[in-house]
């Protein structure tokens, strides 16, 4: 698929953002943090040239979700501008970080009623869910969302309104729909478009009564921009996710007993490096081992590490069948735990996970054991030993986390009643 030229990017932006519509307007650009591959710098600079010089304000809000804030230098790097450009070309642009854990930075815009939640989740949950968002968005005449679309473990495909929720949303709705995705399970969500979580996210997005324009990007494995869609968050995402389905899913005929899933440096915590498991669980064989190879990684999670150190990494049923013990842990943390550990069962006090998940990082062996993860010394791993061995059931993924791997034939997930057993009523 041929890359989109910069001139065509400029043309698409010019059509979506006519100059005459932006004179004296206040514009907020919402962009992802550094854990998403996309030409955000190209988009930022082209949008600034098109409307930033005309508008009364043109500011940037980083959609962190619950990730760590970015400093000025990191945001410049994300926007692909130098320190001198920041000073000389973009001095009036404010850089803002989302503050998910600061109540003063949030505004409640409504509540998803228990009846609505039951309808959206096909009866899995029935509870009121308050909807909060960064109050900064209401200081502007228009919000422009820019971000890539990839298969996603919680919502099915990322992008669109997901840059509002969880991107700049409050903790209650974030925790709720992450746990919803975990209850359905990663293999039944990832790479599927119209999931219950997408319905929740779009319903919450419709409650944000600000003019919204969205640019959804599709980037191939070589970082080339191969798709750019403009429109409402819903329409742009719908189009981009169709292309993402073609670009970002790799099909394999048989599952693998060993997978070396190499984490890129942009995942600097297990909180994000867990994507190296999410995208590969569908092709991991029963009793197989998935190794998250991340020799640069030192942290489990800065924001949520204390919870994860307490609960560890477990399958969904470990938590559901001991709900009174775990119900007060942030549900987004529980979701992350189950997504990393994968599908399994918990019967008569015994947890049986379908596969082994091993961490090869700077996190030591004793800490991995306490987290309920396997350990390998990253210095003992030679990447070349895993190459060209797919016929033996060994898969090497040099840059994991964005490409989804699925099986061409009906997998372990679809047979033997396993799929049915994965869908259950959630404790709530």
C-alpha positions as a Markdown table, in Angstrom:
| # | Residue | x | y | z |
|---|---|---|---|---|
| 1 | Unk | 0.0 | 0.0 | 0.0 |
| 2 | Unk | 1.6 | 3.3 | -1.1 |
| 3 | Unk | 2.4 | 5.9 | 1.5 |
| 4 | Unk | 0.4 | 9.1 | 1.5 |
| 5 | Unk | 2.6 | 12.1 | 0.4 |
| 6 | Unk | 2.9 | 15.1 | 2.6 |
| 7 | Unk | 1.3 | 17.2 | -0.1 |
| 8 | Unk | -1.8 | 15.0 | 0.1 |
| 9 | Unk | -1.8 | 15.3 | 3.9 |
| 10 | Unk | -1.9 | 19.1 | 3.5 |
| 11 | Unk | -4.7 | 18.8 | 0.9 |
| 12 | Unk | -6.8 | 16.6 | 3.2 |
| 13 | Unk | -6.3 | 19.0 | 6.1 |
| 14 | Unk | -7.1 | 22.0 | 3.9 |
| 15 | Unk | -10.4 | 20.5 | 2.9 |
| 16 | Unk | -11.4 | 19.5 | 6.4 |
| 17 | Unk | -10.2 | 22.8 | 7.9 |
| 18 | Unk | -10.9 | 25.7 | 5.6 |
| 19 | Unk | -9.1 | 28.9 | 6.7 |
| 20 | Unk | -12.3 | 31.0 | 6.7 |
| 21 | Unk | -13.7 | 28.8 | 9.5 |
| 22 | Unk | -10.9 | 29.4 | 11.9 |
| 23 | Unk | -10.3 | 33.1 | 12.2 |
| 24 | Unk | -10.4 | 34.1 | 15.8 |
| 25 | Unk | -11.4 | 30.6 | 16.9 |
| 26 | Unk | -9.9 | 28.8 | 19.9 |
| 27 | Unk | -8.6 | 25.3 | 18.9 |
| 28 | Unk | -7.5 | 22.4 | 21.1 |
| 29 | Unk | -5.4 | 19.7 | 19.4 |
| 30 | Unk | -5.6 | 16.3 | 21.3 |
| 31 | Unk | -2.7 | 14.0 | 20.5 |
| 32 | Unk | -1.5 | 10.6 | 21.8 |
| 33 | Unk | 1.6 | 10.3 | 24.0 |
| 34 | Unk | 4.8 | 8.6 | 22.9 |
| 35 | Unk | 3.3 | 5.0 | 23.1 |
| 36 | Unk | 1.6 | 5.2 | 19.7 |
| 37 | Unk | 3.4 | 5.1 | 16.4 |
| 38 | Unk | 2.2 | 7.8 | 14.0 |
| 39 | Unk | 3.4 | 11.0 | 12.2 |
| 40 | Unk | 2.0 | 13.3 | 14.9 |
| 41 | Unk | 4.6 | 15.9 | 14.1 |
| 42 | Unk | 3.6 | 16.1 | 10.4 |
| 43 | Unk | -0.1 | 16.5 | 11.5 |
| 44 | Unk | 0.7 | 19.1 | 14.1 |
| 45 | Unk | 2.9 | 21.2 | 11.8 |
| 46 | Unk | 0.5 | 21.0 | 8.9 |
| 47 | Unk | -2.5 | 21.9 | 11.0 |
| 48 | Unk | -0.6 | 24.8 | 12.5 |
| 49 | Unk | 0.2 | 26.1 | 9.1 |
| 50 | Unk | -3.4 | 25.7 | 8.0 |
| 51 | Unk | -5.3 | 27.1 | 11.0 |
| 52 | Unk | -2.9 | 27.8 | 13.9 |
| 53 | Unk | -1.7 | 31.2 | 12.5 |
| 54 | Unk | -5.3 | 32.4 | 12.1 |
| 55 | Unk | -6.9 | 31.1 | 15.3 |
| 56 | Unk | -7.1 | 32.9 | 18.6 |
| 57 | Unk | -5.5 | 29.9 | 20.3 |
| 58 | Unk | -4.0 | 26.7 | 19.0 |
| 59 | Unk | -3.0 | 24.5 | 22.0 |
| 60 | Unk | -2.0 | 20.8 | 22.5 |
| 61 | Unk | -3.5 | 18.4 | 25.1 |
| 62 | Unk | -1.7 | 15.1 | 25.4 |
| 63 | Unk | -4.2 | 12.2 | 25.8 |
| 64 | Unk | -2.4 | 10.3 | 28.5 |
| 65 | Unk | -5.2 | 8.2 | 29.8 |
| 66 | Unk | -3.5 | 7.1 | 33.0 |
| 67 | Unk | 0.0 | 7.2 | 31.6 |
| 68 | Unk | 2.8 | 9.4 | 33.0 |
| 69 | Unk | 2.9 | 13.1 | 32.1 |
| 70 | Unk | 5.2 | 14.3 | 29.4 |
| 71 | Unk | 7.7 | 17.1 | 30.0 |
| 72 | Unk | 8.3 | 19.9 | 27.5 |
| 73 | Unk | 11.1 | 18.1 | 25.8 |
| 74 | Unk | 9.1 | 14.9 | 25.4 |
| 75 | Unk | 6.2 | 16.8 | 23.9 |
| 76 | Unk | 8.5 | 18.5 | 21.5 |
| 77 | Unk | 9.8 | 15.1 | 20.5 |
| 78 | Unk | 6.3 | 13.8 | 20.1 |
| 79 | Unk | 5.5 | 16.8 | 17.8 |
| 80 | Unk | 8.8 | 16.4 | 16.0 |
| 81 | Unk | 9.9 | 19.9 | 16.6 |
| 82 | Unk | 13.3 | 21.2 | 17.9 |
| 83 | Unk | 13.8 | 23.4 | 21.0 |
| 84 | Unk | 14.5 | 26.3 | 18.7 |
| 85 | Unk | 11.3 | 25.7 | 16.6 |
| 86 | Unk | 9.4 | 25.6 | 19.9 |
| 87 | Unk | 10.8 | 29.0 | 20.8 |
| 88 | Unk | 10.8 | 30.7 | 17.4 |
| 89 | Unk | 7.9 | 29.1 | 15.5 |
| 90 | Unk | 5.4 | 27.8 | 18.1 |
| 91 | Unk | 5.9 | 30.1 | 21.2 |
| 92 | Unk | 2.2 | 30.7 | 21.6 |
| 93 | Unk | 1.2 | 27.1 | 21.6 |
| 94 | Unk | 0.4 | 25.8 | 25.1 |
| 95 | Unk | 1.4 | 22.2 | 25.9 |
| 96 | Unk | -1.0 | 20.5 | 28.3 |
| 97 | Unk | -1.0 | 17.1 | 30.0 |
| 98 | Unk | -4.2 | 15.3 | 30.9 |
| 99 | Unk | -4.6 | 14.9 | 34.6 |
| 100 | Unk | -6.8 | 11.9 | 35.1 |
| 101 | Unk | -6.2 | 11.8 | 38.9 |
| 102 | Unk | -6.9 | 15.4 | 39.6 |
| 103 | Unk | -10.6 | 16.0 | 40.4 |
| 104 | Unk | -10.1 | 19.8 | 39.9 |
| 105 | Unk | -9.0 | 19.2 | 36.3 |
| 106 | Unk | -12.2 | 17.2 | 35.5 |
| 107 | Unk | -15.8 | 18.0 | 34.8 |
| 108 | Unk | -18.7 | 15.6 | 35.1 |
| 109 | Unk | -20.8 | 15.9 | 31.9 |
| 110 | Unk | -23.4 | 13.3 | 32.8 |
| 111 | Unk | -24.0 | 9.7 | 33.8 |
| 112 | Unk | -24.5 | 6.5 | 31.9 |
| 113 | Unk | -27.6 | 5.1 | 33.6 |
| 114 | Unk | -27.8 | 1.5 | 34.8 |
| 115 | Unk | -30.3 | 0.8 | 32.0 |
| 116 | Unk | -28.1 | 2.3 | 29.4 |
| 117 | Unk | -25.1 | 0.4 | 30.6 |
| 118 | Unk | -27.1 | -2.8 | 30.6 |
| 119 | Unk | -28.1 | -2.2 | 27.0 |
| 120 | Unk | -24.6 | -1.3 | 25.8 |
| 121 | Unk | -23.0 | -4.2 | 27.5 |
| 122 | Unk | -25.5 | -6.9 | 26.5 |
| 123 | Unk | -26.5 | -7.3 | 30.2 |
| 124 | Unk | -23.0 | -7.9 | 31.5 |
| 125 | Unk | -23.2 | -4.9 | 33.8 |
| 126 | Unk | -26.0 | -2.8 | 35.2 |
| 127 | Unk | -24.7 | 0.2 | 37.1 |
| 128 | Unk | -24.6 | 4.0 | 36.9 |
| 129 | Unk | -21.3 | 5.2 | 35.5 |
| 130 | Unk | -20.4 | 8.9 | 35.9 |
| 131 | Unk | -18.8 | 10.4 | 32.9 |
| 132 | Unk | -16.0 | 13.0 | 33.5 |
| 133 | Unk | -13.6 | 14.6 | 31.1 |
| 134 | Unk | -10.8 | 17.1 | 31.2 |
| 135 | Unk | -12.6 | 20.5 | 31.7 |
| 136 | Unk | -10.0 | 22.2 | 29.4 |
| 137 | Unk | -11.9 | 21.0 | 26.3 |
| 138 | Unk | -14.7 | 23.4 | 27.1 |
| 139 | Unk | -12.4 | 26.4 | 26.9 |
| 140 | Unk | -12.2 | 26.0 | 23.1 |
| 141 | Unk | -14.5 | 26.4 | 20.1 |
| 142 | Unk | -13.3 | 23.2 | 18.5 |
| 143 | Unk | -11.4 | 20.1 | 19.5 |
| 144 | Unk | -9.3 | 18.4 | 16.8 |
| 145 | Unk | -8.4 | 14.8 | 17.6 |
| 146 | Unk | -5.4 | 13.4 | 15.9 |
| 147 | Unk | -4.3 | 9.8 | 16.4 |
| 148 | Unk | -3.6 | 6.4 | 14.9 |
| 149 | Unk | -6.0 | 3.4 | 14.7 |
| 150 | Unk | -4.7 | -0.1 | 15.7 |
| 151 | Unk | -6.3 | -3.3 | 16.9 |
| 152 | Unk | -6.9 | -2.8 | 20.6 |
| 153 | Unk | -7.3 | -5.2 | 23.5 |
| 154 | Unk | -10.0 | -3.2 | 25.4 |
| 155 | Unk | -12.1 | -1.5 | 22.7 |
| 156 | Unk | -11.4 | -3.7 | 19.6 |
| 157 | Unk | -9.8 | -0.9 | 17.5 |
| 158 | Unk | -8.3 | 2.2 | 19.0 |
| 159 | Unk | -8.9 | 5.7 | 17.7 |
| 160 | Unk | -11.8 | 8.1 | 17.4 |
| 161 | Unk | -13.6 | 8.8 | 20.6 |
| 162 | Unk | -11.0 | 6.7 | 22.4 |
| 163 | Unk | -8.8 | 9.8 | 22.5 |
| 164 | Unk | -11.5 | 11.3 | 24.7 |
| 165 | Unk | -12.2 | 8.2 | 26.8 |
| 166 | Unk | -9.8 | 7.1 | 28.2 |
| 167 | Unk | -7.5 | 9.7 | 26.5 |
| 168 | Unk | -8.7 | 12.8 | 28.5 |
| 169 | Unk | -11.4 | 11.1 | 30.6 |
| 170 | Unk | -12.0 | 10.6 | 34.3 |
| 171 | Unk | -11.1 | 7.5 | 36.3 |
| 172 | Unk | -14.6 | 6.2 | 36.9 |
| 173 | Unk | -15.6 | 5.6 | 33.2 |
| 174 | Unk | -12.0 | 4.6 | 32.4 |
| 175 | Unk | -12.0 | 1.9 | 35.1 |
| 176 | Unk | -15.4 | 0.7 | 34.1 |
| 177 | Unk | -14.9 | 0.1 | 30.5 |
| 178 | Unk | -11.4 | -1.4 | 30.9 |
| 179 | Unk | -12.9 | -4.0 | 33.2 |
| 180 | Unk | -15.8 | -4.5 | 30.8 |
| 181 | Unk | -13.2 | -5.4 | 28.1 |
| 182 | Unk | -11.4 | -7.7 | 30.5 |
| 183 | Unk | -14.6 | -9.5 | 31.4 |
| 184 | Unk | -15.3 | -10.2 | 27.7 |
| 185 | Unk | -11.5 | -11.0 | 27.4 |
| 186 | Unk | -8.8 | -9.8 | 25.1 |
| 187 | Unk | -9.2 | -12.6 | 22.5 |
| 188 | Unk | -12.9 | -11.9 | 22.0 |
| 189 | Unk | -12.4 | -8.1 | 21.7 |
| 190 | Unk | -9.2 | -7.4 | 19.9 |
| 191 | Unk | -9.5 | -6.7 | 16.2 |
| 192 | Unk | -13.3 | -6.6 | 16.4 |
| 193 | Unk | -15.1 | -3.4 | 15.5 |
| 194 | Unk | -18.5 | -3.1 | 17.2 |
| 195 | Unk | -17.6 | -4.2 | 20.7 |
| 196 | Unk | -19.6 | -3.3 | 23.8 |
| 197 | Unk | -16.7 | -1.1 | 24.9 |
| 198 | Unk | -16.8 | 0.8 | 21.6 |
| 199 | Unk | -20.5 | 1.4 | 22.2 |
| 200 | Unk | -19.7 | 2.8 | 25.6 |
| 201 | Unk | -16.9 | 5.0 | 24.3 |
| 202 | Unk | -19.0 | 6.4 | 21.5 |
| 203 | Unk | -22.0 | 7.0 | 23.8 |
| 204 | Unk | -19.7 | 8.9 | 26.2 |
| 205 | Unk | -18.2 | 10.8 | 23.3 |
| 206 | Unk | -21.6 | 12.0 | 22.2 |
| 207 | Unk | -22.0 | 13.6 | 25.7 |
| 208 | Unk | -19.1 | 16.0 | 25.0 |
| 209 | Unk | -20.9 | 19.0 | 23.6 |
| 210 | Unk | -18.0 | 20.6 | 21.8 |
| 211 | Unk | -17.5 | 20.9 | 18.1 |
| 212 | Unk | -15.2 | 17.9 | 17.3 |
| 213 | Unk | -13.1 | 17.1 | 14.2 |
| 214 | Unk | -11.1 | 13.9 | 14.1 |
| 215 | Unk | -8.2 | 12.8 | 11.9 |
| 216 | Unk | -7.7 | 9.0 | 12.1 |
| 217 | Unk | -4.3 | 7.8 | 10.9 |
| 218 | Unk | -3.3 | 4.3 | 9.7 |
| 219 | Unk | 0.4 | 3.6 | 9.8 |
| 220 | Unk | 2.0 | 0.4 | 8.4 |
| 221 | Unk | 4.8 | -1.7 | 10.0 |
| 222 | Unk | 7.4 | 0.6 | 8.4 |
| 223 | Unk | 5.9 | 3.7 | 10.0 |
| 224 | Unk | 4.5 | 4.9 | 6.7 |
| 225 | Unk | 1.2 | 6.8 | 6.7 |
| 226 | Unk | -1.1 | 4.7 | 4.5 |
| 227 | Unk | -4.5 | 6.1 | 5.6 |
| 228 | Unk | -5.8 | 9.4 | 6.7 |
| 229 | Unk | -9.5 | 9.9 | 7.4 |
| 230 | Unk | -11.2 | 13.2 | 8.5 |
| 231 | Unk | -14.6 | 13.7 | 9.9 |
| 232 | Unk | -16.5 | 13.2 | 13.1 |
| 233 | Unk | -14.8 | 10.8 | 15.6 |
| 234 | Unk | -17.3 | 8.2 | 14.7 |
| 235 | Unk | -17.1 | 8.5 | 10.9 |
| 236 | Unk | -13.3 | 8.9 | 10.7 |
| 237 | Unk | -12.8 | 5.9 | 13.0 |
| 238 | Unk | -15.2 | 3.7 | 11.1 |
| 239 | Unk | -13.3 | 4.2 | 7.9 |
| 240 | Unk | -9.8 | 4.0 | 9.5 |
| 241 | Unk | -10.6 | 0.8 | 11.4 |
| 242 | Unk | -11.6 | -0.9 | 8.1 |
| 243 | Unk | -8.2 | -0.1 | 6.7 |
| 244 | Unk | -6.5 | -1.1 | 10.0 |
| 245 | Unk | -8.1 | -4.5 | 9.7 |
| 246 | Unk | -6.3 | -5.0 | 6.4 |
| 247 | Unk | -3.0 | -3.5 | 7.5 |
| 248 | Unk | -2.5 | -4.5 | 11.1 |
| 249 | Unk | -3.6 | -8.1 | 11.2 |
| 250 | Unk | -1.2 | -10.9 | 10.4 |
| 251 | Unk | -2.7 | -14.4 | 10.0 |
| 252 | Unk | -0.9 | -17.6 | 10.9 |
| 253 | Unk | -2.1 | -21.2 | 10.1 |
| 254 | Unk | -1.1 | -22.8 | 13.4 |
| 255 | Unk | -0.5 | -21.6 | 17.0 |
| 256 | Unk | 3.1 | -21.4 | 18.4 |
| 257 | Unk | 4.4 | -23.0 | 21.5 |
| 258 | Unk | 7.1 | -20.3 | 22.0 |
| 259 | Unk | 6.8 | -16.6 | 21.1 |
| 260 | Unk | 9.6 | -14.1 | 21.6 |
| 261 | Unk | 7.7 | -10.8 | 21.6 |
| 262 | Unk | 10.2 | -7.9 | 21.5 |
| 263 | Unk | 9.1 | -4.7 | 23.1 |
| 264 | Unk | 10.1 | -1.4 | 21.4 |
| 265 | Unk | 11.6 | 1.3 | 23.7 |
| 266 | Unk | 8.5 | 3.4 | 23.5 |
| 267 | Unk | 7.0 | 0.9 | 26.0 |
| 268 | Unk | 8.9 | 1.9 | 29.1 |
| 269 | Unk | 6.6 | 0.2 | 31.7 |
| 270 | Unk | 5.0 | -3.2 | 31.7 |
| 271 | Unk | 1.7 | -1.3 | 31.8 |
| 272 | Unk | 2.3 | -0.5 | 28.1 |
| 273 | Unk | 4.7 | -3.3 | 27.2 |
| 274 | Unk | 1.8 | -5.7 | 28.0 |
| 275 | Unk | 0.7 | -5.0 | 24.5 |
| 276 | Unk | 3.4 | -7.5 | 23.5 |
| 277 | Unk | 1.1 | -10.2 | 25.0 |
| 278 | Unk | -2.2 | -8.7 | 24.0 |
| 279 | Unk | -1.5 | -8.8 | 20.3 |
| 280 | Unk | -0.1 | -12.3 | 20.3 |
| 281 | Unk | -2.3 | -14.2 | 22.7 |
| 282 | Unk | -4.6 | -15.4 | 19.8 |
| 283 | Unk | -1.7 | -17.4 | 18.2 |
| 284 | Unk | -0.2 | -18.7 | 21.5 |
| 285 | Unk | -0.7 | -22.5 | 21.9 |
| 286 | Unk | -2.2 | -24.1 | 25.0 |
| 287 | Unk | 0.7 | -24.5 | 27.6 |
| 288 | Unk | 2.9 | -22.3 | 25.4 |
| 289 | Unk | 5.3 | -19.6 | 26.5 |
| 290 | Unk | 5.2 | -16.0 | 25.5 |
| 291 | Unk | 8.4 | -14.1 | 26.4 |
| 292 | Unk | 8.1 | -10.3 | 26.6 |
| 293 | Unk | 11.7 | -9.4 | 25.7 |
| 294 | Unk | 12.2 | -5.8 | 27.0 |
| 295 | Unk | 15.8 | -5.4 | 28.3 |
| 296 | Unk | 15.3 | -1.7 | 28.6 |
| 297 | Unk | 12.3 | -2.0 | 30.9 |
| 298 | Unk | 12.7 | -1.3 | 34.7 |
| 299 | Unk | 9.2 | -0.5 | 35.9 |
| 300 | Unk | 5.9 | -2.4 | 36.2 |
| 301 | Unk | 3.9 | 0.9 | 36.4 |
| 302 | Unk | 4.6 | 4.2 | 38.0 |
| 303 | Unk | 0.9 | 5.2 | 38.4 |
| 304 | Unk | -0.5 | 1.9 | 39.4 |
| 305 | Unk | 2.5 | -0.1 | 40.6 |
| 306 | Unk | 1.5 | -0.4 | 44.2 |
| 307 | Unk | -1.8 | -2.1 | 43.3 |
| 308 | Unk | -0.1 | -4.5 | 40.9 |
| 309 | Unk | 2.6 | -5.4 | 43.4 |
| 310 | Unk | -0.3 | -6.3 | 45.7 |
| 311 | Unk | -2.5 | -8.3 | 43.4 |
| 312 | Unk | 0.0 | -9.6 | 40.8 |
| 313 | Unk | -1.0 | -10.9 | 37.4 |
| 314 | Unk | -3.9 | -13.3 | 37.1 |
| 315 | Unk | -6.6 | -14.5 | 34.7 |
| 316 | Unk | -10.0 | -12.9 | 34.8 |
| 317 | Unk | -11.7 | -15.7 | 36.8 |
| 318 | Unk | -9.2 | -15.4 | 39.6 |
| 319 | Unk | -10.7 | -12.0 | 40.3 |
| 320 | Unk | -14.3 | -12.7 | 39.4 |
| 321 | Unk | -14.6 | -15.7 | 41.7 |
| 322 | Unk | -13.0 | -13.8 | 44.6 |
| 323 | Unk | -14.8 | -10.5 | 43.9 |
| 324 | Unk | -15.4 | -9.4 | 47.4 |
| 325 | Unk | -11.6 | -9.5 | 47.9 |
| 326 | Unk | -10.7 | -7.5 | 44.7 |
| 327 | Unk | -13.8 | -5.3 | 43.9 |
| 328 | Unk | -12.2 | -2.2 | 45.5 |
| 329 | Unk | -9.0 | -2.4 | 43.5 |
| 330 | Unk | -9.2 | 0.0 | 40.5 |
| 331 | Unk | -10.9 | -1.9 | 37.8 |
| 332 | Unk | -8.5 | -0.7 | 35.1 |
| 333 | Unk | -5.7 | -2.3 | 37.1 |
| 334 | Unk | -7.6 | -5.6 | 37.3 |
| 335 | Unk | -8.1 | -5.4 | 33.6 |
| 336 | Unk | -4.4 | -4.8 | 32.8 |
| 337 | Unk | -3.5 | -7.8 | 35.1 |
| 338 | Unk | -5.8 | -10.1 | 33.2 |
| 339 | Unk | -4.8 | -8.9 | 29.8 |
| 340 | Unk | -1.1 | -9.6 | 30.5 |
| 341 | Unk | -1.7 | -13.0 | 32.1 |
| 342 | Unk | -4.2 | -14.2 | 29.5 |
| 343 | Unk | -7.1 | -16.6 | 29.6 |
| 344 | Unk | -7.4 | -19.1 | 32.3 |
| 345 | Unk | -9.6 | -20.7 | 35.0 |
| 346 | Unk | -10.0 | -20.5 | 38.8 |
| 347 | Unk | -11.6 | -23.6 | 40.4 |
| 348 | Unk | -11.5 | -24.8 | 44.0 |
| 349 | Unk | -8.8 | -22.2 | 44.8 |
| 350 | Unk | -6.5 | -23.3 | 42.0 |
| 351 | Unk | -5.7 | -21.0 | 39.1 |
| 352 | Unk | -4.8 | -22.5 | 35.8 |
| 353 | Unk | -3.7 | -20.1 | 33.1 |
| 354 | Unk | -3.7 | -21.3 | 29.5 |
| 355 | Unk | -0.1 | -20.3 | 28.9 |
| 356 | Unk | 3.1 | -19.1 | 30.6 |
| 357 | Unk | 4.0 | -15.4 | 30.3 |
| 358 | Unk | 7.6 | -14.7 | 30.9 |
| 359 | Unk | 9.3 | -11.3 | 31.4 |
| 360 | Unk | 12.8 | -10.8 | 30.2 |
| 361 | Unk | 13.7 | -7.3 | 31.5 |
| 362 | Unk | 15.5 | -5.5 | 34.3 |
| 363 | Unk | 12.7 | -6.5 | 36.7 |
| 364 | Unk | 14.4 | -9.2 | 38.8 |
| 365 | Unk | 13.4 | -12.9 | 39.1 |
| 366 | Unk | 12.0 | -12.7 | 42.7 |
| 367 | Unk | 9.8 | -9.7 | 41.8 |
| 368 | Unk | 8.5 | -11.5 | 38.7 |
| 369 | Unk | 7.6 | -14.5 | 40.8 |
| 370 | Unk | 5.8 | -12.3 | 43.3 |
| 371 | Unk | 3.8 | -10.9 | 40.4 |
| 372 | Unk | 2.9 | -14.4 | 39.1 |
| 373 | Unk | 5.0 | -14.0 | 36.0 |
| 374 | Unk | 7.9 | -16.1 | 34.7 |
| 375 | Unk | 11.4 | -14.7 | 34.4 |
| 376 | Unk | 14.3 | -15.0 | 32.0 |
| 377 | Unk | 17.6 | -13.1 | 32.1 |
| 378 | Unk | 17.5 | -10.8 | 29.1 |
| 379 | Unk | 21.2 | -11.3 | 28.6 |
| 380 | Unk | 20.6 | -15.0 | 28.1 |
| 381 | Unk | 18.4 | -14.4 | 25.1 |
| 382 | Unk | 19.8 | -14.3 | 21.6 |
| 383 | Unk | 17.2 | -13.0 | 19.3 |
| 384 | Unk | 18.7 | -14.8 | 16.3 |
| 385 | Unk | 18.0 | -18.2 | 18.1 |
| 386 | Unk | 14.3 | -17.5 | 17.6 |
| 387 | Unk | 14.4 | -16.5 | 14.0 |
| 388 | Unk | 13.1 | -18.6 | 11.0 |
| 389 | Unk | 11.7 | -21.3 | 13.2 |
| 390 | Unk | 8.0 | -21.0 | 12.6 |
| 391 | Unk | 7.8 | -24.5 | 11.2 |
| 392 | Unk | 9.0 | -25.6 | 14.6 |
| 393 | Unk | 6.3 | -23.7 | 16.4 |
| 394 | Unk | 8.6 | -20.8 | 17.4 |
| 395 | Unk | 7.6 | -17.2 | 16.5 |
| 396 | Unk | 9.9 | -14.1 | 16.6 |
| 397 | Unk | 8.2 | -10.7 | 16.6 |
| 398 | Unk | 10.9 | -8.0 | 16.4 |
| 399 | Unk | 8.6 | -5.1 | 17.1 |
| 400 | Unk | 5.6 | -6.2 | 19.0 |
| 401 | Unk | 2.6 | -4.3 | 20.4 |
| 402 | Unk | 0.8 | -2.9 | 17.4 |
| 403 | Unk | 0.4 | -5.7 | 14.8 |
| 404 | Unk | -2.3 | -8.2 | 15.8 |
| 405 | Unk | -1.6 | -11.9 | 15.1 |
| 406 | Unk | -4.6 | -14.2 | 14.5 |
| 407 | Unk | -5.2 | -17.7 | 13.3 |
| 408 | Unk | -6.7 | -18.4 | 9.9 |
| 409 | Unk | -8.6 | -21.4 | 11.1 |
| 410 | Unk | -11.0 | -21.7 | 14.0 |
| 411 | Unk | -8.7 | -21.4 | 17.0 |
| 412 | Unk | -8.7 | -22.8 | 20.6 |
| 413 | Unk | -11.0 | -19.9 | 21.3 |
| 414 | Unk | -13.9 | -21.1 | 19.2 |
| 415 | Unk | -14.0 | -24.8 | 20.0 |
| 416 | Unk | -14.9 | -27.1 | 22.8 |
| 417 | Unk | -17.2 | -24.7 | 24.5 |
| 418 | Unk | -14.3 | -22.4 | 25.4 |
| 419 | Unk | -15.8 | -19.3 | 23.7 |
| 420 | Unk | -19.1 | -19.8 | 25.6 |
| 421 | Unk | -17.4 | -20.2 | 28.9 |
| 422 | Unk | -15.5 | -16.9 | 28.5 |
| 423 | Unk | -18.7 | -14.8 | 28.4 |
| 424 | Unk | -20.1 | -14.6 | 31.9 |
| 425 | Unk | -22.1 | -12.2 | 34.0 |
| 426 | Unk | -19.7 | -9.8 | 35.7 |
| 427 | Unk | -19.8 | -9.1 | 39.4 |
| 428 | Unk | -20.7 | -5.5 | 40.0 |
